[in-house]
């Protein structure tokens, strides 16, 4: 019991430390954008973990897809999020959004099956004029955290069809929209 208690305290402390200082402030610009495209890249050298620990020491932890190319899987979720927003973000200036992934730390099977945690997603976002390529909003750091339920809460979401992938893709859709309008 004491071992479990200290393990949970350690996990909570580690999750709090991963939150970081937060996102850069949004520049004050007229955001009358039409989202035309998204370019996704990942910072070179990111460490991917498939370890089923409570909190793997890695940049990329993702279990919402079958084992495979994790960075490409995350890029596909960003692409889906952008595609969903093309019909919503309709303004005067067509834009391309450049996303550079810095961190995508989800939860492992062990964490999702027990105490839950946080999806900690950090990326740089640059907004460019789609016609000229000129930078409208220079690169800024976005920190997006989504609570990840554990145990029976995670099981209930899964049973309702709200898989990790559905939850995170919906969250990325809202995150992009909120940063572009």
C-alpha positions as a LaTeX table, in Angstrom:
\begin{tabular}{lrrr}
\hline
Residue & $x$ (\AA) & $y$ (\AA) & $z$ (\AA) \\
\hline
Unk1 & 0.00 & 0.00 & 0.00 \\
Unk2 & 2.75 & 2.44 & 0.95 \\
Unk3 & 4.67 & 1.52 & $-2.20$ \\
Unk4 & 1.61 & 2.27 & $-4.34$ \\
Unk5 & 1.03 & 5.59 & $-2.53$ \\
Unk6 & 4.59 & 6.76 & $-3.15$ \\
Unk7 & 4.37 & 5.59 & $-6.76$ \\
Unk8 & 1.26 & 7.71 & $-7.28$ \\
Unk9 & 2.87 & 10.74 & $-5.59$ \\
Unk10 & 5.93 & 10.34 & $-7.83$ \\
Unk11 & 3.73 & 10.08 & $-10.93$ \\
Unk12 & 1.74 & 13.20 & $-10.03$ \\
Unk13 & 4.96 & 15.13 & $-9.46$ \\
Unk14 & 6.36 & 14.00 & $-12.80$ \\
Unk15 & 3.17 & 14.99 & $-14.62$ \\
Unk16 & 3.17 & 18.41 & $-12.98$ \\
Unk17 & 6.78 & 18.94 & $-14.05$ \\
Unk18 & 5.97 & 18.10 & $-17.67$ \\
Unk19 & 3.41 & 20.89 & $-17.95$ \\
Unk20 & 6.17 & 23.48 & $-18.43$ \\
Unk21 & 5.75 & 27.23 & $-18.52$ \\
Unk22 & 2.88 & 27.18 & $-21.00$ \\
Unk23 & 2.18 & 28.53 & $-24.43$ \\
Unk24 & 3.65 & 31.68 & $-25.90$ \\
Unk25 & 1.15 & 34.53 & $-26.00$ \\
Unk26 & $-0.80$ & 34.95 & $-29.23$ \\
Unk27 & 0.34 & 37.93 & $-31.28$ \\
Unk28 & $-2.26$ & 40.64 & $-31.79$ \\
Unk29 & $-3.21$ & 40.25 & $-35.45$ \\
Unk30 & $-6.46$ & 40.24 & $-37.43$ \\
Unk31 & $-7.23$ & 36.53 & $-37.76$ \\
Unk32 & $-9.51$ & 36.49 & $-40.76$ \\
Unk33 & $-7.96$ & 33.28 & $-42.05$ \\
Unk34 & $-9.04$ & 30.54 & $-44.41$ \\
Unk35 & $-7.12$ & 27.42 & $-43.46$ \\
Unk36 & $-5.85$ & 25.87 & $-46.68$ \\
Unk37 & $-3.17$ & 23.46 & $-45.57$ \\
Unk38 & $-1.01$ & 22.18 & $-42.76$ \\
Unk39 & 2.63 & 21.10 & $-42.89$ \\
Unk40 & 3.62 & 18.71 & $-40.10$ \\
Unk41 & 7.20 & 17.98 & $-39.03$ \\
Unk42 & 8.78 & 16.67 & $-35.87$ \\
Unk43 & 11.86 & 18.00 & $-34.13$ \\
Unk44 & 14.77 & 15.74 & $-35.10$ \\
Unk45 & 15.92 & 13.26 & $-32.48$ \\
Unk46 & 12.66 & 12.83 & $-30.57$ \\
Unk47 & 12.73 & 9.71 & $-28.41$ \\
Unk48 & 9.78 & 7.33 & $-28.80$ \\
Unk49 & 8.89 & 4.89 & $-26.02$ \\
Unk50 & 6.80 & 1.75 & $-26.16$ \\
Unk51 & 7.54 & 0.96 & $-22.50$ \\
Unk52 & 4.47 & 0.20 & $-20.44$ \\
Unk53 & 5.60 & 2.15 & $-17.37$ \\
Unk54 & 3.50 & 4.70 & $-15.54$ \\
Unk55 & 5.63 & 7.51 & $-16.94$ \\
Unk56 & 8.22 & 6.58 & $-19.62$ \\
Unk57 & 11.10 & 9.01 & $-20.00$ \\
Unk58 & 10.55 & 9.90 & $-23.66$ \\
Unk59 & 9.34 & 12.67 & $-25.96$ \\
Unk60 & 6.75 & 10.51 & $-27.73$ \\
Unk61 & 4.32 & 8.20 & $-25.90$ \\
Unk62 & 1.25 & 7.24 & $-27.92$ \\
Unk63 & $-0.97$ & 4.17 & $-27.63$ \\
Unk64 & $-4.10$ & 5.26 & $-29.51$ \\
Unk65 & $-3.00$ & 3.43 & $-32.67$ \\
Unk66 & $-1.55$ & $-0.02$ & $-33.22$ \\
Unk67 & 2.24 & $-0.21$ & $-32.78$ \\
Unk68 & 3.91 & 1.48 & $-35.71$ \\
Unk69 & 5.47 & 4.76 & $-36.81$ \\
Unk70 & 4.31 & 6.92 & $-33.87$ \\
Unk71 & 5.37 & 10.29 & $-35.30$ \\
Unk72 & 3.54 & 9.58 & $-38.57$ \\
Unk73 & 0.46 & 8.52 & $-36.57$ \\
Unk74 & 0.54 & 11.80 & $-34.64$ \\
Unk75 & 1.04 & 13.74 & $-37.88$ \\
Unk76 & $-2.07$ & 12.06 & $-39.29$ \\
Unk77 & $-4.10$ & 13.28 & $-36.31$ \\
Unk78 & $-2.88$ & 16.85 & $-36.89$ \\
Unk79 & $-3.81$ & 16.51 & $-40.58$ \\
Unk80 & $-7.29$ & 15.29 & $-39.66$ \\
Unk81 & $-7.67$ & 18.18 & $-37.21$ \\
Unk82 & $-6.70$ & 20.66 & $-39.92$ \\
Unk83 & $-9.04$ & 19.08 & $-42.47$ \\
Unk84 & $-11.93$ & 19.34 & $-40.02$ \\
Unk85 & $-11.20$ & 23.04 & $-39.59$ \\
Unk86 & $-11.08$ & 23.96 & $-43.29$ \\
Unk87 & $-14.85$ & 24.32 & $-43.38$ \\
Unk88 & $-14.91$ & 26.27 & $-40.12$ \\
Unk89 & $-11.98$ & 28.66 & $-40.48$ \\
Unk90 & $-13.19$ & 30.75 & $-43.43$ \\
Unk91 & $-11.89$ & 34.30 & $-43.68$ \\
Unk92 & $-10.17$ & 36.72 & $-46.03$ \\
Unk93 & $-6.57$ & 35.45 & $-45.96$ \\
Unk94 & $-5.73$ & 31.91 & $-47.09$ \\
Unk95 & $-3.12$ & 30.44 & $-44.74$ \\
Unk96 & $-0.81$ & 27.49 & $-44.39$ \\
Unk97 & 0.01 & 26.37 & $-40.87$ \\
Unk98 & 3.39 & 24.85 & $-40.10$ \\
Unk99 & 3.45 & 22.54 & $-37.08$ \\
Unk100 & 6.72 & 21.29 & $-35.60$ \\
Unk101 & 6.13 & 18.66 & $-32.93$ \\
Unk102 & 8.29 & 19.00 & $-29.82$ \\
Unk103 & 6.57 & 16.57 & $-27.46$ \\
Unk104 & 3.59 & 14.26 & $-27.52$ \\
Unk105 & 3.42 & 12.44 & $-24.22$ \\
Unk106 & 0.25 & 10.41 & $-23.87$ \\
Unk107 & $-0.52$ & 7.67 & $-21.41$ \\
Unk108 & 0.57 & 4.06 & $-21.41$ \\
Unk109 & $-1.70$ & 1.07 & $-21.07$ \\
Unk110 & $-0.71$ & 0.78 & $-17.42$ \\
Unk111 & $-1.55$ & 4.42 & $-16.67$ \\
Unk112 & $-4.80$ & 4.38 & $-18.65$ \\
Unk113 & $-5.84$ & 1.17 & $-16.92$ \\
Unk114 & $-5.30$ & 2.60 & $-13.46$ \\
Unk115 & $-4.89$ & 6.22 & $-12.39$ \\
Unk116 & $-5.02$ & 8.11 & $-15.70$ \\
Unk117 & $-2.87$ & 11.11 & $-16.50$ \\
Unk118 & $-2.44$ & 13.89 & $-19.01$ \\
Unk119 & $-1.77$ & 14.05 & $-22.73$ \\
Unk120 & 0.99 & 16.67 & $-22.85$ \\
Unk121 & 1.31 & 17.99 & $-26.41$ \\
Unk122 & 3.84 & 20.69 & $-27.25$ \\
Unk123 & 4.46 & 22.10 & $-30.71$ \\
Unk124 & 5.62 & 25.19 & $-32.55$ \\
Unk125 & 3.07 & 26.81 & $-34.84$ \\
Unk126 & 3.81 & 29.24 & $-37.67$ \\
Unk127 & 1.08 & 30.82 & $-39.80$ \\
Unk128 & 2.00 & 31.77 & $-43.36$ \\
Unk129 & 0.15 & 33.42 & $-46.22$ \\
Unk130 & $-0.77$ & 30.50 & $-48.51$ \\
Unk131 & $-0.35$ & 32.65 & $-51.63$ \\
Unk132 & 3.05 & 34.18 & $-50.93$ \\
Unk133 & 4.56 & 32.05 & $-48.17$ \\
Unk134 & 5.15 & 35.20 & $-46.09$ \\
Unk135 & 5.03 & 34.68 & $-42.33$ \\
Unk136 & 1.93 & 36.24 & $-40.79$ \\
Unk137 & 2.45 & 34.83 & $-37.29$ \\
Unk138 & 6.00 & 33.79 & $-36.41$ \\
Unk139 & 6.64 & 30.46 & $-34.74$ \\
Unk140 & 5.25 & 30.27 & $-31.24$ \\
Unk141 & 5.18 & 27.49 & $-28.70$ \\
Unk142 & 1.81 & 25.90 & $-27.95$ \\
Unk143 & 1.38 & 23.71 & $-24.89$ \\
Unk144 & $-1.86$ & 21.73 & $-24.97$ \\
Unk145 & $-2.80$ & 19.42 & $-22.12$ \\
Unk146 & $-5.75$ & 17.05 & $-22.18$ \\
Unk147 & $-6.79$ & 15.06 & $-19.13$ \\
Unk148 & $-6.63$ & 11.30 & $-19.67$ \\
Unk149 & $-9.01$ & 9.37 & $-17.44$ \\
Unk150 & $-7.94$ & 6.06 & $-16.04$ \\
Unk151 & $-9.56$ & 2.87 & $-14.84$ \\
Unk152 & $-13.35$ & 2.75 & $-15.10$ \\
Unk153 & $-13.47$ & 6.27 & $-16.60$ \\
Unk154 & $-11.26$ & 5.18 & $-19.51$ \\
Unk155 & $-13.26$ & 1.97 & $-19.92$ \\
Unk156 & $-16.52$ & 3.92 & $-20.08$ \\
Unk157 & $-15.12$ & 6.22 & $-22.78$ \\
Unk158 & $-13.91$ & 3.23 & $-24.81$ \\
Unk159 & $-17.31$ & 1.53 & $-24.49$ \\
Unk160 & $-18.96$ & 4.71 & $-25.80$ \\
Unk161 & $-16.63$ & 4.77 & $-28.82$ \\
Unk162 & $-14.52$ & 7.63 & $-27.39$ \\
Unk163 & $-11.16$ & 5.96 & $-27.97$ \\
Unk164 & $-7.87$ & 7.67 & $-27.22$ \\
Unk165 & $-7.53$ & 8.52 & $-30.90$ \\
Unk166 & $-11.02$ & 10.05 & $-31.06$ \\
Unk167 & $-10.47$ & 12.08 & $-27.88$ \\
Unk168 & $-7.03$ & 13.37 & $-28.91$ \\
Unk169 & $-8.03$ & 14.14 & $-32.51$ \\
Unk170 & $-11.05$ & 16.11 & $-31.28$ \\
Unk171 & $-8.79$ & 17.95 & $-28.84$ \\
Unk172 & $-6.26$ & 18.80 & $-31.58$ \\
Unk173 & $-9.12$ & 20.03 & $-33.78$ \\
Unk174 & $-10.25$ & 22.43 & $-31.04$ \\
Unk175 & $-6.67$ & 23.45 & $-30.22$ \\
Unk176 & $-5.93$ & 24.42 & $-33.83$ \\
Unk177 & $-9.24$ & 26.25 & $-34.19$ \\
Unk178 & $-8.72$ & 28.18 & $-30.95$ \\
Unk179 & $-5.27$ & 29.29 & $-32.08$ \\
Unk180 & $-6.39$ & 30.36 & $-35.56$ \\
Unk181 & $-9.54$ & 32.38 & $-34.83$ \\
\hline
\end{tabular}
